[in-house]
Amino acid sequence: MTFRALFATALVAGLAAPAHAELVFDFDTDAQGWTVQDGGAVAYRSSGGVTGGFLEFTDLDDRDMLAVWQPGGADWSVYAAGVISFDARILSPNPPNWSGFGEVSLSGPGGSVAVDVVPADLPLADGSWQHFSVPMAAFGSSLPGVLAHVQALRIKTEYSISTIGVPDSFEVLGLDNVVISAVPEAPAWALLLAGALLLPALQRRRSPAPE
């Protein structure tokens, strides 16, 4: 096959490749439908996020504070091989001593699945934004049934142990850039294109040197 034929094949295959699907919550203009559940308050902040706005979650009691988004029974099957990620930032002096922080759960008529995204003692108590992610595969074998009809996505924003009657023990957390991404395998067209671009170089190397 000639270089032109290979290049044309790669170009056509590339144009036919599926788009990279993503759900992005950057909170740059508003809360994008996110709410709080179980003992907390949420406020939208128009600046101070990773690139713009963010959500500020304030704990109010000793229950696990959850960030919640309800897609209304959406089919998220396209994300089965993808990744969920988010950025978090400690906004109060409370130490990160609650191991449940960062647990992400998906629920619907097909049941529920959950995975803890964040290692122990994180996020760091230095006030910086930190990025966390987990592959969808970590949710286990029940994931496809849940993804077919997702009713709620929850992220546990409780990162510190609170004490009833001690207001200073209730933490404040920033949440930004929640992204659900479908990450496909490397498409064949990319390999074809790489091979096509290498052909001229190989042909030049094989050509005899002029006498």
Secondary structure, 3 states (H helix, E strand, C coil): CCHHHHHHHHHHHHHHCCCCCEEEECCCCCCCCCEEECCEEEEEECCCCCCCCEEEEEECCCCCCEEEECCCCECCHHHCCCEEEEEEEECCCCCCCCCCCCEEEEEECCEEEEEECCCCCCCCCCCCCEEEEEEHHHHCCCHHHHHCCECEEEEECCCCCCCCCCHHHCCEEEEEEEEEECCCCCCHHHHHHHHHHHHHHHHHHHCCCCC
